[in-house]
Amino acid sequence: MFEQLDIAIGFVVVMLLLSLLVTATVQAISALLDLRGRNLVRALADLFGQIDSGLRSAPSDASTKGVNNWVQRIKDWWNHPFTKITLATKVADAVASHPILAHTFTRAKAVRKDELLDVLRDLCSDATFGKLEPTVQAKLREILASQVPGRTETSDTAQAIASTLTRVFPLIKDDLNKVVVDTMGKISRMEAGVEKWFDTVMDRSSDIFARWTRITTIVISVLLVLVLQIDSGLILHQISTSAEVKAGLMKISDAALAQADETLKAGDRATDSLKAVARRHQGDAIAGDLDGAPPLVTCADGRKWLEDYGKRINTDIGQVQAEFADACHQRTVAALVKSEDQIGTIKKQLADSELKIVPDRIGGRLVFGDKNDSILSRIKSWAEAYRSKRHLLGTLAMVILLSLGAPFWYNALSQLANLKPGISTKVDKESSATQER
């Protein structure tokens, strides 16, 4: 029984370390390409396009011609690949890049309603801190200047104030009523649109980013396994037949578990993120609830708690969820950077265990050819390795197992590690009972 348990622990250790490498790669790509910032820009562009159909048109700057026009097009494509450049995109990029919101050398990752409206007003001012093309700024000013009826409570308040004032100043009753209602009972078209569509667009944006992150994780896993031909069957065979490999993996199991705990959890990461969001909402009723949240470890725990909390208070907290996702993401990236040396140490320990993750030979033939072979010969050798059905099935199984993600393998290793002392105690009791007989 102990032997089978040790084999299972050794295999899970390997899966956890490979999953951590995939997670680190995905986080590095996300940070390098500023994917969260670009996702916010795309969401804001959708929001502005929904508010005013005129912002869906392509920008036309007469001052940009010839070479400068093509340079601008290349910059737009680089900043927003796979995205149609419109006036809405320009405004969204200016918002996300505004000095008040933007992170160092990157775009903002999240924004609140009140922050968004303040930044839009600043972009329309003559002394703006942001950068916005004159033609786009003119269109934005037009939308902000356009007035529409406000919410029912706002209009009712304006009517009540107008009624009170007309009793005091009956001679200017008609003019006074019109001025008060027009001033207090209306809001800008941009503010009305943000109030109506902001939460819906941001909720959808969070779902899209989570889905793309999951897809990226699967793609990285597939590339890692197929290019290096990592075979789950061969790994399991080595662990089950080699005492040295099994002992080496058992030796680093505690270190792997501690590393995963640092990378995936970093203490009560979710609780810390909720407190950071609460500080941004000081004075709001929700701040006290966020501060009083129970101890939560992973980002997934925090998301689940926020979902349940939103249902409990029957209020849309989509923006709070977006801010939490951003805060938790930043803490995850910081943990990955901090743990880089530890990951390197564990990789060295894994190499010392004599386990060959990348096979040298399949079916007696070199997988990557000989060092004296040409590149074409090496590629041919690599491709021929997949003619072995057993090896092909082993790599496909590894793709599926690796796509389960580091949290899954962390929990599996934790449960197996906790299971071993219980089994040891049970076996000792059975041995003692047998000896007494």
VENBEL-V937843 format. One record per pair of residues at least 24 apart in sequence whose ideal C-beta (glycine too) atoms are under 10 Angstrom apart, sorted by the first residue. I is the first residue (numbers start at 1). J is the second residue. D is the distance in Angstrom with one decimal. If there is no record, write none. Layout:
# VENBEL-V937843
((I	J	D) (I	J	D))
This chain:
# VENBEL-V937843
((1	423	6.3) (1	424	9.8) (1	426	9.2) (1	427	7.2) (2	420	7.9) (2	423	7.1) (2	424	7.7) (2	427	7.5) (3	240	8.5) (3	243	9.9) (3	246	8.5) (4	240	8.9) (5	416	6.8) (5	417	9.9) (5	419	7.0) (5	420	6.0) (5	423	6.6) (5	424	9.6) (6	239	8.5) (6	240	9.5) (6	243	9.8) (6	246	5.7) (6	247	8.7) (6	249	8.4) (6	250	6.0) (6	253	9.4) (6	416	9.5) (6	420	8.5) (7	236	7.6) (7	239	5.4) (7	240	5.1) (7	241	9.7) (7	246	6.7) (7	249	9.3) (7	250	10.0) (8	236	9.6) (8	239	9.1) (8	240	10.0) (8	412	8.6) (8	413	9.5) (8	416	5.9) (8	419	9.3) (9	239	9.3) (9	246	8.9) (9	249	7.3) (9	250	6.5) (9	253	5.7) (9	256	9.9) (9	412	9.3) (9	413	7.0) (9	416	5.0) (9	417	7.0) (9	419	9.2) (9	420	7.5) (10	235	9.0) (10	236	8.9) (10	238	9.1) (10	239	4.4) (10	240	8.6) (10	242	9.9) (10	245	7.3) (10	246	5.2) (10	247	9.0) (10	248	8.4) (10	249	3.7) (10	250	6.4) (10	252	9.5) (10	253	7.6) (10	353	8.6) (10	355	8.4) (10	416	9.9) (11	232	8.2) (11	235	6.8) (11	236	5.7) (11	238	9.8) (11	239	5.7) (11	240	8.8) (11	246	9.8) (11	249	8.2) (11	401	9.3) (11	409	9.7) (11	412	9.6) (11	413	9.9) (11	416	9.8) (12	249	9.2) (12	253	8.3) (12	256	8.9) (12	257	9.8) (12	401	9.9) (12	408	9.8) (12	409	5.8) (12	410	9.2) (12	411	9.8) (12	412	5.1) (12	413	4.8) (12	414	9.6) (12	415	9.3) (12	416	6.2) (12	417	9.3) (13	239	9.2) (13	248	9.7) (13	249	5.0) (13	250	8.1) (13	251	9.7) (13	252	6.6) (13	253	5.0) (13	254	9.7) (13	255	9.2) (13	256	5.0) (13	257	8.4) (13	260	9.8) (13	346	9.4) (13	350	8.3) (13	353	9.1) (13	355	9.6) (13	409	8.6) (13	412	10.0) (13	413	6.5) (13	416	9.4) (13	417	9.9) (14	230	9.5) (14	232	9.0) (14	235	5.8) (14	236	9.0) (14	238	9.5) (14	239	7.7) (14	245	9.8) (14	249	6.9) (14	252	10.0) (14	256	8.9) (14	350	7.6) (14	353	9.2) (14	355	6.9) (14	357	7.1) (14	398	10.0) (14	401	10.0) (14	409	9.1) (15	232	8.4) (15	235	8.8) (15	256	9.9) (15	398	8.7) (15	401	6.0) (15	402	6.9) (15	404	8.2) (15	406	9.0) (15	408	8.7) (15	409	4.7) (15	410	10.0) (15	412	7.9) (15	413	8.6) (16	253	9.0) (16	256	5.5) (16	257	7.8) (16	259	8.5) (16	260	5.7) (16	263	10.0) (16	264	9.8) (16	346	9.6) (16	406	6.5) (16	407	9.8) (16	408	9.1) (16	409	4.0) (16	410	6.1) (16	411	9.9) (16	412	7.9) (16	413	5.6) (16	414	10.0) (17	249	9.6) (17	252	8.4) (17	255	9.8) (17	256	5.8) (17	259	8.0) (17	260	8.5) (17	343	8.3) (17	346	6.1) (17	347	7.4) (17	349	9.4) (17	350	6.1) (17	357	9.1) (17	406	9.2) (17	409	8.8) (18	221	8.4) (18	224	7.4) (18	225	8.6) (18	230	7.5) (18	235	9.5) (18	350	9.5) (18	357	7.5) (18	398	8.4) (18	401	9.0) (18	402	5.9) (18	406	8.9) (18	409	8.6) (19	217	9.1) (19	221	8.2) (19	260	8.4) (19	263	9.8) (19	264	9.6) (19	401	9.0) (19	402	6.2) (19	403	9.2) (19	404	7.7) (19	405	6.2) (19	406	3.8) (19	407	8.5) (19	408	7.8) (19	409	5.2) (19	410	8.2) (20	256	8.2) (20	259	6.8) (20	260	6.3) (20	262	9.9) (20	263	5.8) (20	264	8.2) (20	336	9.0) (20	339	8.8) (20	343	6.6) (20	346	8.2) (20	347	9.8) (20	406	5.3) (20	409	8.6) (20	410	8.8) (21	220	9.1) (21	221	9.9) (21	224	7.6) (21	343	7.4) (21	346	9.9) (21	347	8.1) (21	402	9.7) (21	406	9.1) (22	216	9.6) (22	217	6.2) (22	218	9.3) (22	219	9.9) (22	220	5.2) (22	221	5.4) (22	223	9.6) (22	224	6.5) (22	225	9.7) (22	402	6.5) (22	403	8.8) (22	405	8.2) (22	406	7.4) (23	217	7.4) (23	220	9.1) (23	260	9.4) (23	263	6.9) (23	264	7.8) (23	332	8.7) (23	336	7.6) (23	405	7.6) (23	406	4.8) (23	407	9.0) (24	220	10.0) (24	263	7.6) (24	333	9.8) (24	336	5.4) (24	337	9.4) (24	339	8.5) (24	340	8.0) (24	343	6.8) (24	406	9.3) (25	216	9.0) (25	217	8.9) (25	220	5.4) (25	221	9.5) (25	223	9.5) (25	224	8.1) (25	336	9.9) (26	213	6.8) (26	214	9.5) (26	216	5.4) (26	217	5.2) (26	218	9.9) (26	219	9.2) (26	220	5.8) (26	221	9.4) (26	336	9.9) (27	213	9.3) (27	217	10.0) (27	263	9.4) (27	329	8.4) (27	332	6.6) (27	333	5.6) (27	335	9.4) (27	336	5.3) (27	337	9.1) (28	333	8.6) (28	336	7.7) (28	337	9.3) (29	213	9.8) (29	216	6.8) (29	220	7.9) (30	209	9.3) (30	212	9.5) (30	213	7.2) (30	216	7.7) (30	329	8.0) (30	332	9.8) (30	333	8.0) (31	106	8.2) (31	329	9.2) (31	330	9.6) (31	333	5.8) (31	336	9.0) (31	337	9.1) (33	81	9.3) (33	106	10.0) (34	79	9.3) (34	96	9.5) (34	103	9.0) (34	105	8.7) (34	106	4.8) (34	107	6.0) (34	109	8.8) (35	109	9.7) (35	209	7.5) (35	212	7.6) (35	213	8.1) (35	216	8.4) (36	103	9.7) (36	106	8.6) (36	107	8.2) (36	108	9.0) (36	109	4.5) (36	110	8.2) (36	205	9.9) (36	209	6.7) (36	213	9.4) (36	325	8.5) (36	326	6.8) (36	329	6.5) (36	330	9.3) (37	79	9.9) (37	93	9.5) (37	96	5.9) (37	97	8.5) (37	102	8.1) (37	103	7.8) (37	106	5.4) (37	107	3.0) (37	108	6.5) (37	109	5.9) (37	110	9.7) (37	326	9.9) (38	79	7.7) (38	80	6.7) (38	81	8.5) (38	82	9.8) (38	83	8.1) (38	93	9.3) (38	96	8.5) (38	106	9.7) (38	107	7.1) (38	209	9.6) (39	96	9.8) (39	107	9.5) (39	109	8.4) (39	205	6.0) (39	206	8.7) (39	208	6.9) (39	209	4.7) (39	212	7.8) (39	213	9.7) (40	92	7.8) (40	93	9.9) (40	95	8.5) (40	96	5.4) (40	101	9.3) (40	107	6.5) (40	108	6.2) (40	109	6.2) (40	110	6.7) (40	111	6.9) (40	202	8.8) (40	205	7.1) (40	209	8.9) (40	322	8.6) (40	326	8.8) (41	79	8.2) (41	80	6.8) (41	83	8.1) (41	88	9.8) (41	89	7.0) (41	90	9.9) (41	91	9.7) (41	92	4.6) (41	93	5.4) (41	94	9.5) (41	95	8.0) (41	96	4.9) (41	97	8.6) (41	107	6.4) (41	108	9.0) (41	205	10.0) (42	80	7.6) (42	82	9.4) (42	83	6.2) (42	88	9.9) (42	89	8.2) (42	92	7.5) (42	96	9.9) (42	201	9.8) (42	205	7.2) (42	208	8.1) (42	209	9.4) (43	92	7.9) (43	96	9.6) (43	110	9.9) (43	111	9.4) (43	198	9.6) (43	201	5.4) (43	202	6.1) (43	203	9.6) (43	204	7.5) (43	205	3.5) (43	206	8.7) (43	208	8.0) (43	209	8.9) (43	322	9.0) (44	88	7.8) (44	89	8.7) (44	91	7.5) (44	92	3.6) (44	93	8.4) (44	94	9.6) (44	95	5.8) (44	96	6.7) (44	108	9.6) (44	111	7.6) (44	116	7.7) (44	198	9.5) (44	201	8.0) (44	202	9.1) (44	205	8.7) (45	80	8.6) (45	83	7.5) (45	84	8.9) (45	85	9.3) (45	86	6.8) (45	87	9.1) (45	88	4.3) (45	89	4.6) (45	90	8.6) (45	91	7.6) (45	92	4.2) (45	93	8.2) (45	95	9.7) (45	96	9.9) (45	201	9.7) (46	88	7.6) (46	89	9.8) (46	92	8.5) (46	197	8.6) (46	200	9.8) (46	201	5.5) (46	202	9.9) (46	204	8.1) (46	205	7.9) (47	88	8.0) (47	91	9.6) (47	92	7.8) (47	95	9.9) (47	116	8.6) (47	193	7.6) (47	194	7.1) (47	196	9.9) (47	197	5.7) (47	198	6.5) (47	200	8.9) (47	201	4.6) (47	202	8.2) (47	205	9.1) (48	86	8.7) (48	87	7.9) (48	88	4.0) (48	89	8.6) (48	90	9.4) (48	91	5.4) (48	92	6.3) (48	95	8.9) (48	120	9.2) (48	139	10.0) (48	140	8.7) (48	143	8.5) (48	190	8.3) (48	193	8.1) (48	194	9.1) (48	197	9.5) (48	201	9.6) (49	86	6.8) (49	87	8.6) (49	88	4.3) (49	89	8.8) (49	91	9.7) (49	92	9.3) (49	201	9.9) (50	88	8.9) (50	193	6.8) (50	194	10.0) (50	196	8.6) (50	197	5.2) (50	198	10.0) (50	200	9.0) (50	201	7.2) (51	88	8.7) (51	143	7.1) (51	189	7.0) (51	190	6.2) (51	191	9.6) (51	192	8.1) (51	193	3.1) (51	194	7.1) (51	196	8.3) (51	197	6.8) (51	198	9.8) (52	87	8.8) (52	88	8.2) (52	91	9.9) (52	139	8.1) (52	140	9.2) (52	142	8.7) (52	143	5.2) (52	146	8.6) (52	189	7.0) (52	190	7.8) (52	193	7.3) (53	88	9.8) (54	86	9.8) (54	87	7.2) (54	88	9.2) (54	139	6.5) (54	142	8.3) (54	143	8.0) (55	86	6.5) (55	87	4.5) (55	88	4.0) (55	89	8.8) (55	90	8.8) (55	91	6.7) (55	92	9.4) (55	136	8.7) (55	139	6.8) (55	140	8.3) (55	143	7.7) (56	84	8.8) (56	86	5.4) (56	87	7.4) (56	88	6.2) (56	89	9.6) (57	86	6.3) (57	87	6.0) (57	88	8.9) (57	139	9.1) (58	84	7.7) (58	85	6.5) (58	86	5.8) (58	87	7.7) (58	89	9.4) (58	90	9.9) (59	85	6.9) (59	86	7.1) (59	87	5.5) (59	88	9.8) (59	89	8.4) (59	90	5.8) (59	133	6.9) (59	135	6.5) (59	136	6.3) (59	139	9.3) (60	87	9.4) (60	135	7.3) (61	90	9.8) (61	133	6.1) (61	134	8.2) (61	135	5.8) (61	136	8.7) (62	135	8.4) (63	133	9.1) (63	134	8.5) (63	135	8.9) (64	133	8.9) (72	133	9.7) (79	107	9.2) (86	136	9.8) (87	133	9.1) (87	135	8.1) (87	136	5.5) (87	139	5.8) (87	140	8.4) (88	136	9.3) (88	139	9.7) (89	136	9.6) (90	131	9.9) (90	132	7.1) (90	133	6.3) (90	135	8.9) (90	136	4.6) (90	137	9.4) (90	139	9.3) (90	140	9.2) (91	120	7.8) (91	123	7.5) (91	132	7.1) (91	133	9.6) (91	136	6.1) (91	137	8.9) (91	139	8.2) (91	140	5.9) (91	143	9.4) (91	190	10.0) (93	130	9.8) (93	131	9.0) (93	132	9.0) (93	136	9.8) (94	119	8.3) (94	120	9.1) (94	122	9.9) (94	123	5.7) (94	128	8.9) (94	130	5.2) (94	131	6.1) (94	132	4.4) (94	133	8.5) (94	136	7.6) (94	137	8.7) (94	140	8.8) (95	119	5.3) (95	120	6.9) (95	122	9.7) (95	123	7.3) (95	130	7.6) (95	132	9.2) (96	130	9.9) (97	130	6.9) (97	131	7.0) (97	132	9.7) (98	122	7.2) (98	123	7.3) (98	128	8.6) (98	129	6.7) (98	130	4.3) (98	131	8.5) (98	132	9.4) (99	129	5.1) (99	130	7.0) (99	131	9.6) (100	129	6.7) (100	130	8.2) (101	130	9.2) (102	130	9.2) (103	326	9.7) (103	330	8.6) (108	326	8.6) (109	209	9.9) (109	322	8.7) (109	323	8.9) (109	325	8.4) (109	326	4.1) (109	327	8.9) (109	329	7.1) (109	330	7.6) (110	202	8.3) (110	205	9.7) (110	206	9.4) (110	277	9.4) (110	280	9.5) (110	319	7.9) (110	320	9.9) (110	321	9.7) (110	322	4.9) (110	323	4.9) (110	324	8.8) (110	325	7.4) (110	326	4.1) (110	327	8.2) (110	329	9.5) (111	198	9.3) (111	202	8.6) (111	319	8.4) (111	322	8.4) (111	323	8.7) (111	326	9.5) (112	198	9.1) (112	202	9.8) (112	280	7.2) (112	281	8.3) (112	319	5.8) (112	320	9.0) (112	322	9.0) (112	323	7.2) (113	191	9.2) (113	194	6.0) (113	195	7.3) (113	198	5.3) (113	199	8.4) (113	202	9.3) (113	319	6.6) (114	194	9.6) (114	319	9.9) (115	280	9.1) (115	319	9.9) (116	190	9.4) (116	191	9.8) (116	194	6.2) (116	198	7.3) (116	319	9.8) (117	144	9.1) (117	188	8.7) (117	190	7.4) (117	191	6.0) (117	194	6.2) (117	195	9.2) (117	198	9.7) (120	144	6.7) (120	188	9.3) (120	190	6.3) (120	191	8.9) (120	194	8.3) (121	188	9.2) (121	190	9.1) (121	191	9.6) (124	190	9.5) (140	190	7.8) (142	189	9.1) (142	190	9.8) (143	188	7.3) (143	189	5.5) (143	190	4.9) (143	191	9.8) (143	193	8.3) (144	188	5.0) (144	189	7.7) (144	190	5.0) (144	191	8.0) (145	188	7.0) (145	189	8.6) (145	190	9.2) (146	186	9.8) (146	188	6.4) (146	189	4.2) (146	190	7.9) (146	192	9.4) (147	182	7.6) (147	183	9.5) (147	185	9.5) (147	186	4.3) (147	187	7.1) (147	188	6.3) (147	189	7.2) (147	191	9.7) (147	192	9.2) (148	186	6.3) (148	187	6.7) (148	188	7.6) (148	189	5.2) (148	190	9.7) (148	191	8.8) (148	192	5.1) (148	193	8.9) (149	181	9.5) (149	185	6.5) (149	186	5.8) (149	187	8.1) (149	192	8.4) (150	181	9.8) (150	184	7.8) (150	185	5.4) (150	186	5.5) (150	187	4.6) (150	188	9.8) (150	191	8.8) (150	192	7.5) (150	195	9.4) (151	185	9.4) (151	187	7.9) (151	192	8.5) (151	195	7.7) (154	184	6.8) (154	185	6.1) (154	186	8.2) (154	187	7.1) (155	181	7.5) (155	184	8.4) (155	185	4.4) (155	186	8.4) (156	185	8.6) (157	184	6.7) (157	185	8.0) (158	182	8.6) (158	183	7.6) (158	184	3.8) (158	185	3.7) (158	186	8.5) (159	184	9.1) (159	185	7.2) (160	184	10.0) (161	185	9.6) (198	316	9.8) (198	318	8.1) (198	319	7.1) (199	316	5.0) (199	317	8.5) (199	318	4.2) (199	319	6.3) (199	320	10.0) (199	321	9.7) (199	322	9.3) (200	316	8.7) (200	318	7.5) (201	318	8.9) (202	318	5.2) (202	319	5.9) (202	321	8.3) (202	322	5.1) (202	323	9.7) (203	316	8.1) (203	317	9.7) (203	318	4.1) (203	319	8.9) (203	321	7.5) (203	322	7.9) (204	318	9.1) (205	318	9.2) (205	322	7.3) (205	325	10.0) (206	303	9.2) (206	318	7.5) (206	319	9.9) (206	321	6.4) (206	322	5.5) (206	324	9.7) (206	325	6.0) (206	326	9.7) (209	322	9.4) (209	325	7.9) (209	329	9.5) (210	303	9.0) (210	325	8.2) (213	329	9.5) (214	403	8.9) (214	405	8.5) (217	402	9.0) (217	403	7.0) (217	404	10.0) (217	405	6.7) (217	406	9.3) (218	399	8.2) (218	400	9.8) (218	402	8.8) (218	403	4.9) (218	405	9.4) (219	403	9.6) (220	402	9.1) (220	403	9.6) (221	398	8.5) (221	399	6.0) (221	400	9.0) (221	401	9.0) (221	402	4.2) (221	403	5.0) (221	404	9.3) (221	405	9.0) (222	395	9.7) (222	396	9.7) (222	398	9.8) (222	399	5.4) (222	402	8.5) (222	403	7.9) (223	399	9.7) (224	398	9.1) (224	399	9.0) (224	402	7.4) (225	394	9.7) (225	395	5.6) (225	396	8.4) (225	397	9.5) (225	398	4.8) (225	399	5.0) (225	400	9.6) (225	401	9.2) (225	402	6.3) (225	403	9.4) (226	382	10.0) (226	386	8.7) (226	395	6.4) (226	396	9.1) (226	398	9.2) (226	399	7.4) (227	358	9.6) (227	382	8.6) (228	357	7.6) (228	358	4.8) (228	359	8.8) (228	367	9.1) (228	368	9.3) (228	382	9.9) (228	395	9.2) (228	398	9.9) (229	357	9.9) (229	358	6.9) (229	359	6.1) (229	362	7.3) (229	367	5.7) (229	368	8.5) (229	382	7.3) (229	385	5.9) (229	386	7.7) (229	391	7.3) (229	392	9.6) (229	394	9.1) (229	395	6.1) (229	398	9.4) (230	356	10.0) (230	357	5.8) (230	358	6.5) (230	359	8.0) (230	394	8.5) (230	395	6.5) (230	398	5.2) (230	399	8.9) (230	402	8.2) (231	356	9.9) (231	357	9.1) (231	358	9.3) (231	359	6.1) (231	362	8.0) (231	367	9.9) (231	385	9.5) (231	388	9.3) (231	390	8.4) (231	391	5.6) (231	392	8.9) (231	393	8.8) (231	394	3.7) (231	395	5.5) (231	396	9.6) (231	397	8.4) (231	398	6.5) (232	393	9.0) (232	394	5.2) (232	395	7.6) (232	396	8.9) (232	397	4.7) (232	398	4.1) (232	399	9.0) (232	400	8.9) (232	401	6.1) (232	402	8.8) (233	390	6.5) (233	391	7.6) (233	393	7.3) (233	394	3.6) (233	395	8.8) (233	397	7.1) (233	398	8.5) (234	355	9.9) (234	356	7.7) (234	357	8.9) (234	358	9.8) (234	359	5.7) (234	362	8.5) (234	390	9.2) (234	391	7.7) (234	394	6.2) (234	395	9.4) (234	398	9.5) (235	355	7.0) (235	356	8.3) (235	357	6.6) (235	359	9.2) (235	394	8.4) (235	398	7.9) (236	394	8.7) (236	397	9.6) (237	394	9.3) (238	353	9.5) (238	354	8.4) (238	355	5.7) (238	356	6.7) (238	357	9.3) (238	359	9.8) (239	353	9.5) (239	355	7.3) (242	353	9.3) (242	354	7.2) (242	355	8.1) (244	353	7.6) (244	354	5.6) (244	355	9.2) (245	353	5.7) (245	354	5.5) (245	355	4.9) (245	356	8.8) (246	353	8.6) (246	355	9.2) (247	353	7.9) (247	354	9.7) (248	349	7.6) (248	350	8.0) (248	351	9.4) (248	352	6.3) (248	353	2.7) (248	354	6.3) (248	355	6.9) (249	349	9.2) (249	350	7.9) (249	353	5.4) (249	354	9.9) (249	355	6.8) (250	353	9.1) (250	420	9.9) (251	349	7.3) (251	352	8.7) (251	353	7.4) (252	345	9.3) (252	346	6.3) (252	347	10.0) (252	348	9.6) (252	349	4.4) (252	350	6.6) (252	352	8.4) (252	353	6.8) (253	413	6.9) (253	416	8.7) (253	417	6.8) (253	420	9.8) (254	413	9.8) (254	417	7.9) (255	342	8.1) (255	345	7.6) (255	346	5.7) (255	349	6.6) (255	350	9.8) (256	346	6.0) (256	349	8.6) (256	350	8.6) (256	409	9.3) (256	410	9.0) (256	413	7.0) (257	410	7.4) (257	413	5.6) (257	414	6.6) (257	416	9.9) (257	417	6.5) (258	339	9.8) (258	342	8.2) (258	346	9.3) (259	339	6.4) (259	342	5.3) (259	343	6.5) (259	345	8.5) (259	346	5.5) (259	410	9.7) (260	339	9.6) (260	346	9.6) (260	406	6.4) (260	407	8.6) (260	409	7.7) (260	410	4.4) (260	411	9.6) (260	413	7.3) (260	414	8.7) (261	297	9.1) (261	335	10.0) (261	339	10.0) (261	410	7.4) (261	414	8.8) (262	335	6.2) (262	336	9.2) (262	338	7.6) (262	339	5.0) (262	342	6.8) (262	343	9.5) (263	332	8.0) (263	335	5.7) (263	336	6.1) (263	338	9.1) (263	339	5.4) (263	342	8.6) (263	343	7.8) (263	406	7.3) (263	410	8.8) (264	297	8.5) (264	298	6.3) (264	299	8.9) (264	300	9.5) (264	332	8.1) (264	335	8.1) (264	336	9.8) (264	405	9.6) (264	406	6.0) (264	407	5.9) (264	409	9.9) (264	410	5.7) (264	411	9.7) (265	297	4.9) (265	298	5.9) (265	299	9.4) (265	301	9.4) (265	332	9.6) (265	335	8.2) (265	407	9.4) (265	410	8.4) (266	297	8.8) (266	298	9.4) (266	328	10.0) (266	331	6.3) (266	332	7.6) (266	334	7.9) (266	335	4.2) (266	336	9.4) (266	338	8.2) (266	339	8.7) (267	295	9.5) (267	297	7.7) (267	331	9.3) (267	335	9.2) (268	293	9.7) (268	294	9.6) (268	295	5.2) (268	296	6.2) (268	297	5.9) (268	298	9.5) (268	301	9.2) (268	302	9.5) (269	296	8.1) (269	297	6.6) (269	298	6.7) (269	299	6.7) (269	301	8.9) (269	302	7.9) (269	327	9.3) (269	328	6.2) (269	331	5.1) (269	332	7.1) (269	334	9.6) (269	335	7.5) (270	294	9.9) (270	295	8.6) (270	296	3.7) (270	297	6.1) (270	298	6.1) (270	299	5.8) (270	300	8.1) (270	301	5.0) (270	302	3.1) (270	303	8.1) (270	304	9.2) (270	305	7.4) (270	306	9.2) (270	324	8.0) (270	327	9.4) (270	328	6.2) (270	331	8.9) (271	295	5.6) (271	296	4.9) (271	297	7.9) (271	301	8.8) (271	302	7.5) (271	305	9.3) (272	296	9.1) (272	302	9.5) (272	327	8.0) (272	328	8.5) (272	331	6.5) (273	299	7.3) (273	302	6.0) (273	323	8.7) (273	324	5.5) (273	325	8.5) (273	326	8.6) (273	327	4.0) (273	328	4.2) (273	329	8.8) (273	330	8.3) (273	331	6.1) (273	332	9.5) (274	302	6.2) (274	305	7.9) (274	306	7.9) (274	309	9.7) (274	320	9.1) (274	323	9.7) (274	324	6.3) (274	327	8.1) (274	328	8.8) (275	327	9.0) (276	323	8.3) (276	324	8.4) (276	326	9.3) (276	327	4.6) (276	328	9.0) (276	330	8.9) (276	331	8.6) (277	302	9.6) (277	306	9.2) (277	319	9.7) (277	320	6.1) (277	321	9.2) (277	322	9.6) (277	323	4.8) (277	324	5.3) (277	325	9.8) (277	326	8.9) (277	327	5.9) (277	328	9.5) (278	320	9.3) (278	323	9.9) (278	324	10.0) (279	327	10.0) (280	320	9.1) (280	323	6.5) (280	327	8.9) (281	319	9.6) (281	320	7.4) (281	323	8.5) (284	320	9.5) (285	313	9.1) (285	315	9.6) (286	310	10.0) (286	313	8.2) (286	315	8.2) (286	317	7.2) (286	320	6.6) (289	313	7.8) (289	317	9.9) (289	320	10.0) (290	317	9.7) (290	320	7.6) (290	323	10.0) (290	324	8.6) (296	328	9.8) (298	328	8.5) (298	332	9.4) (298	407	6.8) (298	410	9.3) (299	324	8.2) (299	325	7.3) (299	327	9.3) (299	328	4.0) (299	329	7.5) (299	331	8.3) (299	332	6.7) (299	407	9.6) (300	328	9.3) (300	407	7.0) (301	328	9.8) (302	327	9.1) (302	328	6.1) (303	328	8.2) (357	398	9.9) (359	385	8.0) (359	391	8.0) (359	394	9.5) (359	395	9.9) (361	385	8.7) (362	386	8.4) (362	387	8.7) (362	388	5.4) (362	390	9.0) (362	391	5.1) (362	392	9.8) (362	394	9.7) (363	387	7.8) (363	388	5.1) (363	390	9.0) (363	391	7.6) (367	391	9.2))
